[in-house]
Amino acid sequence: MKLLFVMDPLSSLNVDGDSTYVMMSEATRRGWSVWWCTPDSLSVRENLAFAEAQIVATDDEAPYFHRGEVADLALGHFDCIWMRKDPPFDIHYIFSTYILDLAPKSTLVLNDPRSIKCANEKMYALQWPQFCPPSTVTNAVEEIIGFADKHGRVVVKPWDGNGGRGVLVTSSDDGNLRAIAELMTAEGREYCIVQRYLPEIKEGDKRIILIDGEPLGAFLRIPTGRDHRGNMHVGARVESCELTERDKEICIALRERLKKEGLMFVGIDVIGDFLTEINVTSPTGMREIAQLQGRLLERDLMDAVEEKLQKHRS
């Protein structure tokens, strides 16, 4: 098995919490050939897509990666290509999915680049409105103010943000509300998402990992109390948890769509009873689930890849 990971530079990874690292480690453990490259190492020549990639093996201790040869290889050289570049989901990211679209049918690309383009982390969730909190997507300052007047406390966030970047909590009686609305919309030029504030965030923002549509692990990210965001990089602590009946209902509703669209590794975020995001670009959480519950989801994932490849080629 030959795998290529399209990702951020190896030197930028925090291996203690990085899912891509454990995916690569599991492939190394299985004796597979593991290669990596950054998106700007992709190219097209004479109508064929290539990657200037480096072979690598992982280690449990620093320096964690043992690098080998660099080669210019057609994407068809690989059995499976993983798109694991972290957001921002900008035009550079989108362009790299265009090149990945050119991989031959014999190569499995995950998550499917065609679906990644259509499944924005925050907007995609709104395709299941029955599970989402009351939401407005707008570039109009007055609409934000009107939404806050109706719902009281609200969350305002950029539609293309990640990791909690730019997520603000405000309310109808906040003297800064209009200024926040002007800032978030660039005075009417940019869209943002406004949602009713969910006080359940104090009990945690639940990350559920789905592999080929099946929920296989979950944990809570609990804000510090000094920050309203349930994101680990701003200090939220993690705790083990079980799936509620509502969580299971959400996962069942998503299952067939995710499988059909080739979104094999997905992390959904649930606050209370509400679905807030569907993360498909480079979801994380494997390290936390291993630490909290002892389950090695990377093994489930690579088993699913093998099964998917067999079906893909039949």
N, C-alpha and C positions, 0 to 999 in steps of 0.2 A: 504494500500500500504506500502510495506517495501522496503526501499532503503538503499544500501550500497555505500559509497564513499571511494574508494581506493585513497589515497591522501598523501600529505605531512603532517607533524604534525600540529595539530590545532594551536599550539603556534607560528608557523612560518608564519601564514597567515597575510597579510595586508588587513584587512577586508574592508578598504576604497576603494580598487581597485580589490578585488578578486571575480571572477565569481563563484567559487565553494561555497563561503560563501552565495551568494544570491540564488544559486540553493538550498542549504540546508535550507535557510530561507523560501523559497517558499514552499518546501515540509513540513516544520514545520507548516507554515500557513494553509496548507490544512489538517493538522491533521494526516499526514503520519508518519510512524515510520522511523526515520533517524538514521543510524549507520555509523561509519567511522572506517577505519584502515589504516595503512601504508602498502606498498607492502610487507615488510618483515614479516608481520603478516599473509600472505597467506601460506597455506601448503596443502599437499596431504597426506591422510592416508587411507589405505585400498581402494585405487583407487577413493576416493572421495575428492573433493576440499573443504577446510575449510578456514574461516577467524576468527582470534581472534579479535573481533570487540567490539566497545563501542557505546552504544546508546547515542544520544546527541540531545538537542534542542537548537535552536538559539535565540538570543535576539538582539534587536537593539542597546543596550548599553553595555558597558564593564561589565562583562568579555566576552560578546558575545556568549559564549557557556556554556551550563549547561550539565555537563557530568553525565551519569548514569551508569548502570551496564555494566560489561565486560563479554562477553560470547564467547565461541568457537562454531561457527555456520557453518553448511554446506552452501555452496554458494546457494544451492537450497532453502534455507530458505527465500531468498530475491526475490522480484518481479523484481527489476531492480538493476543492479550494474553499477556505474559510475567509469571509470578509469580516475582519475583526477590528477595523479602524474605529477608534472612539470618535464621537461627535466632536466638533460641530458638524451638523448635517448641512453642509454648504455646497456650492456649485462644484467645488473640487471633489467632494465626496461623491456627488451625483455622477460626475464625469467618470470616476473610476468604476462605477457600476455599469456604465455604457461599455467599457472595455471588457469587464467580466461577462457581460452579455454575449460576447463573441467567443467564449470558451466553447469547444465542441461538445456535442451532446453526450459524448462518452465521459465527460468530466462533470462531476456533481459540484455545483457551486452553492454554498450555504452561508448565511441565509440567502435565498434566491434573490439575485440583484434586481430582478424586475419587481419583486414584491417589496424590497427595501425602499425602492423609489416611491412606492405608493403608500407606505405604512409609516408616516411620520409618528414619532413616539407619542405625542399628545393628541394629534388630530385623529389618528387611527382609532383610538378608544371611543371617539364620538360616534363611530359606526354601530356601536351598541348602546344607544342612548338610555335604554332601560336600566343600565347599570351605572351610569355616570351621574355625578352631582349636577345640579342646574348649572349650565354653562353658556357663555356668550363668547363668540369670536368676532372681534371688531377692531376697526381702526378709528372709531368715532369716540371722542372724549365724552360727549353727552350720553352715549349709550352705556359707557362704564359707570358714569355717575348715576344713571337711572337704574342700572342693575344693582348697585350698592344701596340705593334708596329702597329697593324692593327686598333685598336679602340681608341688609345690615352689614355683617362682617363678610368680607370677600377676599379671595386670593387673586392676584393679578400676576401673570407670568408670560414670558415670551413663548411664542409657538415653537421656536426652534432651539430652545435652551436645553441644557442637560446638567445633571449633577446638582440641581437646585439653584443654578445660576439665574439671578434676576427674579426669583420668586418673592413676591412682596405680599404682606397681609395688611389690609386697610379696612376702613369702614365708612359708612355714610356720614358719620359725624367727625371724620378725620379732616382737619384743616388742610392736610397735604393731599387729599384725594384728587383734586383737580390737577395738581402738579404731577402726581404719580401717573395719572391718565395721560397727561401731555407727554411725559417722559417715555412711558411704555409704548405709546403710539407714534413717537417722534412727531408729535403735533399733527396726527392724522395721516402720516405717510406709511406707518408700519402696523401690522396686525398684532394683537395679543389675545390671550385667553383669560377670561374672567370667570371664576367659579365661586359658588357659595362656599364659605369657609366651613371646614369639617372639624368640629372640636375633638373628634376621635383621634386626630393626629397626635394628641398628647399621649395616647396609649400606643402609638406606633404606626408607621407606614409599612405595610406588609409587602414583602417581595416574594412572589411565587414563581418558581422556575418550572417552565413547561418544556418537555422534550418530545418532539413530534406530537404535540397537542396534549400530552399527558402531564398533569402536575406531579412532580416528583420530589419537591422540597420547598420549604418556606421558612422565613424568619422575619422578625420585626426589627425595624430601625426606629429607635425611640429618641426623639429630640432631647437635647440637653436641658431645656427649660430656659436657656439664654438665647436660643435660636429656634424659630418655629419650624425649621426644615428637618425632615427625617432623612438626611443624606449623611452617609458615613464620613465623607471627606470634610464635613463641617462639624464633626464630633458626635454624631448620633451613635448611641450604643446599640448593640444587637442582642436579641434574645430569641431563643427557640420558640416555636409556636406550632399549633395544629391548624388545619384548614377547617373553617366553619362551613355550615350548610350553604351559606351565601357564596362563599369562596368557590365551593364545588359547583354551584349553579353557574357562576361566571365562567369557570374553566370549561364546563360542558358546552356552554354556548359558543365559546371561541374555538373549540377543538377542531372541528371539520374544516373551518375556514383557514386556520393556521396550517393544517396538513396540506390542504389543497394548494395553498400559495407558497409552499416550500419554506415556511418559517419554522425550522426545526428547533432552534434554540431561542427561547423567548422568555423574558422576565416581565411579568405584569405587576403593577403596583395597586394595592387596594388599601383604602383608608376607611375603617368602619365597614359599611356595607357597599362602598362605592369604588368602582374601577376608575383610576385616574390616569394611568399610562400603560401602554403596551410597548415594551422596549425590544426592538428587533435588530438594531445596528450592531451593538457589541454588549449585550446584557452580561451582567456579572452576578455573583452570589454563590458560586460553587465553593469557594474557600470558606465562607461563613457557614454554609450548611455542613461541610465536612467537620468544622470545628465544633459546631453546636450539636450536631446529630450523628456524626460519624459516617454519613453516607457520602460515597464518592461518586457524584453525579457525572464526572467526566467519563467514568466507565460505562454508565448507562448511555451517555451521548455517543461514545465511539461504537458501542454495540449497535445503536440506531443508525449510525453512518454506514456500517457494514451491511446492515439489512437493507437500507435505502439504496446502496450501490448495486446490490444484487437485483433489486426490482428495477432500478434505473436502467440496467443493461440488458434486462430480459425482454 
